[in-house]
Amino acid sequence: MQHNLPGKRVLIVEDNPLLAHDIKDLMEELGALPIGPALDLQAGFSLLNDNEPDAALLDVDLAGELVWPLAEALSARRVPFAFISADCTQEYLPDRYRRMVCLEKPATKEEIVGVISELASGEC
């Protein structure tokens, strides 16, 4: 699994605690510096306000609360991000985000690492 993640700060926003911690552990194994995980939108904003991520992975639906406001804040700060969701259909995503990367759950470790690596290097 090729990547360029050592030292990269990765914001993780995912409401499934098990998946969130799996992604966090994966980032740590690869030398990245995980920020979070945030399990809800408020925690995501708090982590964003206290850190300067190089990339972010956002669950679209955080226990019924959609992640779009946090996506807007990341865009305003020019932080590259991708979505992860059980529903990545074009109809589900707002027009503004339909061209964004959206990993369909369950995503493999290789898919997650590949996308975050591309984001952190500015390739996505």
Secondary structure, DSSP 8 states (H G I E B T S, - for coil): -----TT-EEEEE-S-HHHHHHHHHHHHHTT-EEEEEESSHHHHHHHHHH---SEEEEESEETTEESHHHHHHHHHTT--EEEEES---TTTS-GGGTTS-EEESS--HHHHHHHHHHHHHT--
